[in-house]
Amino acid sequence: MRKILIIGAGKSSSYLIKYLLDKSQSENLHITIGDLNVENAKKLVGSHNNVSIVHLDVFNAQSRTVAVQDADIVVSMLPARFHIEVAKDCITYKKHMVTASYVSAEMQALNEDAIANGLVFMNEIGVDPGIDHMSAMQVIDQIRDKGGKMILFESFTGGLVAPESDTNLWNYKFTWNPRNVVVAGQGGAAKFLQEGQFKYIPYNRLFRRTEFLEVEGYGRFEAYANRDSLKYQNVYGLDYIKTLYRGTMRRVGFSRAWNIFVQLGMTDDSYTIDDSINMSYRDFVNAFLPYSPTDSVELKFRHALKIDQDDIVWDKFLELDLFNSEKMVALEKATPAQILQKILLDSWTLNQDDKDMIVMYHKFGYELNGKKHQIDATMVTVGEDQTYTAMAKTVGLPVAIATVAILNGKIKTPGVQIPITKEVYTPILKELETYGVVFKEKEVSYLGYNPLNV
């Protein structure tokens, strides 16, 4: 049997494991799942025959190398920073490798060795990055094939809560790593291109420069800029494009309210709060406000941020129970970001019967025969439950499909790569459609950012 090693059986692995087990008979596969917590894997596997579950510590070189040696292909679902040791083993023992993570400098450094050994090292094959790459390149290549010239590309993705589970005033719940939400946008100005001009948005303005998007059947969304929209300009072959912008989607109103946390400094992760373990939520908020012998914390909060008492944004903060003097932070030497994350988890944790949702929106502007055209493409995927989530589906299925395609020789170009070639994206996108991951494309009027054409 052909042997697949999956390292890591966390939240994003449910669909990956199910797909491979469902294919194990017809594709002659044996799946080995290695994880520190074997109970997670056991729940996902049940009583299936073509699978083994092993306790695997990625930092234990002996057990890791034994597991890698015994496989034909390795799927690493570990946090991105842990991939590299697995990747080095794959080079040593000549094994293909698949991850959903961004290509790190250390991973890219293995490219020549991977090519020399005829190994496919597929990365960025989840949802974002992953499905965004594949769906974008499919349309961009189609435009080029008919002689079109790309002049605008915008791409937006959001991990959100499904409409039926949208039960708070923020229209948001944590569907992925909460820490990534709290510190989003930090570390440098967002940079992108608009009408041939470089644009920059510093962190303190990021959540007040949003773009509105309408998705048929799901209503209105807003998007704020990702930190580096130019990262894939050369990779996508868009060196001469006029507008290039990538962003993160939320429901309208989220960014305005979130910006208040930014302005107060509550998202800062660079220092710790003294005596945080003994702080109440109210104490935490008050720590960022000026002293007053008479004014309440609520009044100081509203005054400092110019929030009227009948403003819907005020109700959002009341809903979070920010001003509760009984609820304790109970975190020792915590950063503001860590404390804020704990407070938000009270309100934004998915309930057992909640469902998540992935939304993706692409805009393609191009010139053909002297005229400007635009194609808008949208994709919405809703989760089934807390195990088979939309996030797990859109991350895990592309990883699984690519893994089998590499084993079957359908993806054979060696090297460290991302899924931007027809060899990769054509069969994967086609199969994803059978699982309900479908893009709806429509021709719209091209407006761009320069409708006067000056």
N, C-alpha and C positions, 0 to 999 in steps of 0.2 A: 504494500500500500504506500501511497505517497504521503509523506509526513509533514504536517504543518504545526509549528510551534507558535502559540500565542502567549506573549508575556504581558500579564496584566489583565485582570477581569473586572475592571471597575465599571462605572455607570455607562460608559460609552460602548461597552463590549457586548451587550445583549443581542443586538441584531447581527453583529459580526459572527458570534458563536452559533446562533440559530441558523444563519445562512449556510455556514460551513457544515454543520451537522445535517441539515436537510440535503445537502449535496454529497455527503460523505459516501453514500451507497453508489450513486451513479458516477461519481468522479473518482471513486476508489481512494478515499481520503481517510487518514487517521489524524485526529486533532489532539495535540497535547496542550493543556492550559497550565501555565505556571504562574503562581501568584503567592504573595505572602499570606493572604487570607483565602484558604482553599474553600471556605464555606460559601463565599460569593459565587465561585465557579460551580460548586455543587448545585446551588439553587437554579442556575441557568441551564445546567446540563440534564438534570433528572437522571433517568435510567438508560440513557443512550449508550449503545455499544462501542461505536467507533471513536471513543474519546478517553483520554487519560488526564487526570488532574494531579499535579505535583506541587509540592511546596517549593517555591523558587525565590531566593533572595538574589536580586540582580547584582548585589555587591559581593556575593560569594562567588569568586571566580571559578572555583571547581565545579559547583553545581550548574552554573550558567553555561560554561563551555561544554559540559557533558550534554546538556539539553540542546544547545545549538548544533553540536556535532551530529546528533541523532535526527535532525530535521532536514527537509529539503528546502523549506522556505520559513523565514521567521517574521512574524508580525509583532511589532513592539507597540503596545498600547500604554506604555509607561509615560510619565511626565517627560517632556521634551529633553530636559537636561540629563536624563538617564539613558538616552538612546545610544550614545557614542560607544560605550563599552560593548554593547551588544553588536553594534555595527562593526567594530574591530574584530570581534569573534567571527562575524559573518565573512569578512575578508579572509581571515586565517583559514577557515574551514570551507570556504567557497560556497556560501549559501546566499540565496536571494533574500531581500529584506523589504518590508513594507511598513511605513509609519504614516500617521495622519498629521504629523507635526511640521512646522516650518523647518526648512533646511538651515541648519546652523553652519557656522564657519568650519567647525570640526567635522561635520558630516560632509560638507563640500570638499574638504581636503582629501577625502577618501575616493574621489571621483576616478582618478587615474587608476588606482588599484582595482576598483570595481570594473572598469572597462577592460583592464588587462586580464581579469579573471572571468569575463563574460557574465558579470552579475548585474541584475536589475536591482537598484536601490531606489524604490519608489517612495517619495515623500509628499506631504501636502495633498493627501488624497482622502480628506474627510469632507467637511461641508464648507467651512471657511477657515483655512484654505482647503480647496478640493473641488467641490461641485461648482463653486464660483469660477475657478480656473476653467474647468471643462466646458461649462455652459457658455461662458464668455468666448472662449477660443473657437467653439463650434460656429457661433454666429459671425465672429470676426473673419474666420477663414471662408465662410460662405460669401461674405461681402467682398472679400478680396478676389475670390474665384470668379465672380461676375464682373470684375474690373472696378469695384468701388474703392474709394480712398477714405479711410477712417479719419474723422475730424473730432469726434467726441466719444468718450466712454466713461460712464458712471456706473458704479456697482455698489449695492447696499445689501447688508444682511442683518437680520435680527433674530436672536434667540429670545422668544417672548412666551407669554402665557396664552393658551387657546381662548377664544371668545367666551366659551361656556364656563371657563374657570377664572375669568377676569373679574375679580370680586373686590378690588380695592381702588382707591382714588388715584393711585399712581399708575394703574393699568399695567402693573409689572409684578412679577415674582421671579425669584432666582431659579433659573432652569439649568444653570451651569455653575462654574466656580464663582462663588460670591466675591471673593477677593478681586478677581479680574474686573468685576463690575465697579467695585469701590474705587480702584486706582486707575480706571480706564482714562486714557488720554494724557497721562503724566509721562515725564521723561523727555519732553521736547515739543516744539510747536508742530501742529499739523501742517503738512505742506502738500500742495496739489497744483494743478494747472487749470486756468480758466482763460479761454480765448488767447492762448499763447503767452499768458503772463503767469509767473510764479506767484502763488498766494500762500500766506502763512497765517495760522490762527494760534496764538499762544494759549496755554492751558486755561488761563483765567478768563478767556473769551470763548472757549470752545463750545460750551453748551448754550451760547446765545447766538450762534451762527448756524442755524439749522435749515434744512431743505424739506419741503413737504412732498409726500408721495401718496398716490391713491392706488390701492390694490382692489380690483373688482371682487366684490363679495365680502371684503374684509375691512373696508373703510380707509380712513386716513392715518398716515404714519408721518413721523418726522425722522430726520437723519442728521447726525453730527459727523464731522470729518474724522476719518482714521488718521493716525499719526503720520504715516508716510504713504501717500497715494502713488508716489512715483516709483515705488519699489519694483513694480512689475512692468514699467514702461518699456524697457529694453526686452524683457523676457517675452512680453506679448507682441513685440515687433511694432510698438506704437511710438517710435522715436520722434515722429513729426506730427503727432496729434496735437490739436489745439486745446482740448479740455480733457483732463483726466482726474477723476475724483472717486475715492472709495470712502464709504461711510457705514456707520452702525445705526440700525433702525430701532426706534422706540415709538410708543403711542404719543400722540400730540399732547404736550403739556409736561411730559416727564422732564425734558431737558431744562426748562425754565425753573422747575422746582429743584432739580438736582444742582443747578448752578448756585443755589443758596448754600448748600453744603460746601461747595468749592470756595465761595466767597468768605465763609466763616473760617475755613481751614480744616474742616472736619475730615477731609479725604487725604490729608497729609500723612505720609507713612515714613517720614524721615527722622522723627524724634518720638520719645515716649512721654507719657503724661505722668507726672508725679502723683503717687498715692492713688493710681487709677483703680486699684483693687477695692478701695473703700468709697468710690464715687457712686452716686446714683445717676440715672440718666439725666435728671434735671441738673445735677452738679456739672456733668460733662458739657451740656449746652451752655450753662452759665460761665464756664471757664473761658469761653470765646467772646463773651460780652463785657461791656464796661461795667464797673462797679456803680451801684446806686443804693443808697440807704432806704429808698422808698419804692422804687419801681420794681414790679415783678419780673421774673425771667421772661415770661410771655410778652410783656409790654416792651422790654428791652430788645427782644428778638425781632418783634414786628417793626419797632422804630428803627433799629440798625439796618434792617433790610427793606424798609419802606413797603411793608405788607399791610394792606387794609384788612380789618377784621372780617369783612364780607368777601374777601378774595378767596377763590377756590384753592389757591396754593396754600393758604393758611390751614384749611381743612386737611390738606395732605399731611402736614406736620403734626396736627393734632391726632390724626389717625395712627401715626407711628408711636404714639405715647412718649414722645420725646421729653415731655416736661414732668414725667412721673418721678416723684421723690422716693418711692418705695422700691422700684426696680433698680437693682444694683448692676454695675458694670462687671464686677467680680473677675477682672483680668489684671494680672500683675504686670506692671511696667509695659503697658500697652500703648501702641501708637494711636493717634486719632482715627486713622483708617480702620484699625482693628476694632476699636470701640464702636465706631459707626456700623461696621459689618455686623457686630453682635446685635445691635439695636434693630437693624433692618431684618435680620433673620427671624425675629419675633413675628414680623408682619408679612414677610415676603417668602417664607418657606412654603413650598407646594404642599397642599393637603393630600391625603392618600388617594382621593378620587380626582385630583386635578390633572389636567393635560397640558403639555407644553406645545409650542408651535415655532417652526422655523419659517421665516419669510425672506425671500431674496428678490431683488429688483435690479435689472440691468437696463441701461439706456445706451443704444448704439447710434451715433450720428455719423453719416457718411455722405460723400459726394459721388454721384454717378451720372455721366453724360451731362455735366454742367448743372445738375440739380442737387439740392440737399434733401436727404431723407433721414428718417429716424425709425428705429425698431425698439419697442419696449418689451422686455421679457420678464415675467413674474413667476415665482414658484412658492407655493405654500404647502407645508407638510405639518399635519397635526398628530401628536402622539396618541398611543392607545391607552397607556397607563404609566405608572411610575417606574416600571421595568423597561417596557418597550416604548421609550420616549421618542419624540421627533428628533431630538438631538442625537440619541443613540442610533436612530435609523439613518440619518443623513451623514453621520460620521462613519458608522460601522459597515453599512452596505457597500459604499465605494471601496473601502479597504478590503472587504471580503471578495468582491467581484474582481478587483485587481489581482488579488492573491491567486485566485484560481486561473485567471487569464495568463499570469506569468508562468504558472506550473504547466499550462497547456501550450505554451509557446506562442500565444497570441500577442503578448507584449514581450518583445525580445531585445529591443535596443538596450544595450548595457549602459551602466553609469548611474551616478547620483542625479536624480531628475524629479520633476514635478509633472502633473498630467496635462500637458498643453499640446501634445501631438495627436493627430488623427488616429494613429495606431492605438493610443490609449483611450482618448475620450469617446470615440465613436461607439465601441461595444459597451462601455460602461454606462453612458447616458441612455443608450437603447434599453439595457437591462433594468436600469433604475426606473424607467417608465412603467415597467411591469409591476413595480412595487409602489406605484402612485407618486413617484417623485418626477413631476412633469412640469415643464416650462410652457407657459402660454405666451405666444409672441403676437404682437400686433403692430401694424404700421401706423405711425402718428405723424403729425406735422412737425417738422424740425424747427425748433425755436432757438436752441442753444442758449448762450448768454449774450448774444449780440444780434438781436432780431433786426436791428437797423442795418446790419451788414457793413458797418464802418470799420 
